[in-house]
Amino acid sequence: MYRQVPRKTIFTFIGPAVIGLAMVGIAPLLYAVWTSLHFYNLTKLKRVEFIGLENYWKVLTDEVFWQAMGRTFFLLGTALPLQIALGLIIALVLHQPGLTMLKTLGRLSLVLPMATTYAVVGLLGQVMFNQKFGVVNQLLGGANINWIGDPNNAFFMIIFWDVWQWTPFVALVLLAGLTMVPIEIEEAARLETKSNWILLRFVQLPFLVPGLVAVLILRTADTLKLFDMVFTLTRGGPGSSTEFISLMIQRVGFRGFDQGLASAQAIILLIITIVLAQLYIRVFYKEV
Amino acid sequence: MKMLRNISCLTILLSFFGTIAFASGMVWSLKEAAKPYEGTTVDVVFLLRPGYEAIEAMLPAFEEETGISINIIKHPYENALGEQVRDFVAGGDLDIALIDLVWIGNFAENEWIVPLADIQAKFPDIVDPDLDIDDFFPLVLNAFGGWNDVVYGLPFDNYSGLLFYNRCTLQESGFDTPPQTWEELKDVYGPALTGDGKYAFALQSKRNETQSADSFARMLWPFGGSFLDADFRSNLNSAESQAGLKFRQDLMQYMPDGIVAYDHAETVNAFSQGDVAMITEWSAFYSTVVSPDTSKVADCVEIAPEPKGPAGRKPALGGFSLAVASQADEAEQAAAYLFIQWATSKANAREYLERGGVPARQSVYMQDGLEDFKFVPALVESWQDGVPEFRPRFAEWPEITEIVQEWGTKIMLGEVTTEEGAQEIGTRMEDVLEAAGYYSGDKPLAQ
């Protein structure tokens, strides 16, 4: 027997949360939309004026914006498959029976990279990849590799740190997916085949798909807004080699003070993120 | 009766001398001037640099004498502009503006800072009769604190580019003196001092203000180049500017790998560790390279003016002034002025220097006993030859410096030629200036 809950009660319970969310989430977004339609430079506030879609046109025709976007997707395209591959291997290892103590320790140690603040990762990188004193060159037999000052090496360094920090997250999500596979089904499959690949492809993978989709969405969004680690490590350099889209937006908005243009860039980035998330859900859930 | 007469005479005499003394400002004291503002707190942004540590160490004396508290908010250089702009736009707490010479046009045009004369007129009782504004190096006062012939700030943390060299390394290679010209540095000293993991020179070129100020601009002026011509159009593809930029490319063979990732800290460190024989750095880093705590080559450090180019010495010029913020209330403005006046005063200049700061007072450099401060002769000479527009000081600089940083680094990395890079910077720079209204006549050509 259900009784109709009065509307007033519903509003009383949900209202504060909705108002809170609107204030911290929706209002800044609306303000960003408003500034993106204006010439709005913090150092020229006397000249604020409505300019329609001019900022958007400027962004869409700006070569530098698309280069930064390309760089960001290249990072996503290289780091994410590595994270998924390594994460899956770690998850499968941890899913094996036995060695309980070691597996517990392994799970705990997986949390450490994720718990490290992005900015601290960048600062660690500066020290560890220092050409002269860094431990990385020491471990490579006293190599004299210029990591931070070389565009390609700097990009590789960013990939390395992103993979280091977020592979454990992927591993934990996939491990959670593996624990969802009913034991009886897995055991029955093992009686049918000795191939781990077949077991993974036809038995375990369907249970991993929801987790993988979540990983894809979260990691894509995270990569598109990757900022702190790169800012402290390379500040987008050398040149523009590690200037990802979020660093560019910060540069335009907070170093060039052009909030209007930066807002337009951010809105376009938001649209791209939403489209990608929708795409992931449609494509991968269809497969399931 | 006689006693009464004596007392009257004494009173008259005291009144007479008191009046003269008051008129000539002799009785002015910081303590008395600050009395109405006792208990006021003044908020100011400081950088993480030696000059700021020096004044911070001296601060207890000021706070004790005046009862004014100075609340210091520390930021690295790269954050200081953004933090202040946001504070001023939001009507925040800052009572003093810390102004790099390239920010002053921006701050003044936005009326975030108050002209010095206005403050002095508003609070005549707090003006130290011994302020002696003419004692500041004119170039420094004009460049760091002035905008459109109005003085806003008093020079506080003052820099000139200097050549820091390792005398021991140079002598080992047979050089008794530092290079006199940039060409000599490259062609004679460069090959002799580079090898076995050691380098002749390091030019800090990280993609931030360091790239545009310390690297790009440093190579323009001595070769006769400049950012803009008289019509405010790009001058970066002129023969002189190109000569400077090409020289920088050639000089890179004598610099450490990855020089585009070197900021001040890395450059000073490379010099202090003995890996680099010469650097051109701000005078403010003197105390770091001569301290045995932070430098392996402290005993070998010598200072000279920057080398000359075909157009003369034209050393890098940079530094900060302090100005009263317009958003501060009356008591805070007065207290802020008192602090600025005290921190930049003649009376405190010597102590500031000895604690690691670089004052802009001419009088302090005429005093005896400055032999330990090896940078003084070079600094004084540099401040005679400096270019106030070493970097254009107008309000559009924050946008332009971003362009220079991006393309200046691309030039250094060889991703574009000096001509292509200069063309790109020039086009984008002119777009910014056009949008600002310089070409339509809405805005007068600033410099």
Interface residues (C-beta under 8 A of the other chain):
Chain A: L42 T43 K44 L45 K46 V64 Q131 K132 N144 N146 I148 G149 D150 P151 A154 T234 R235 G236 G237 P238 G239 S240 R251 F254 R255 G256 F257 D258
Chain B: L81 G82 V85 R86 V89 N106 N110 K206 R207 N208 D257 G258 I259 V260 A261 Y262 D275 A395 P398 E399 E402 E406 T409 K410 M412 L413 E415
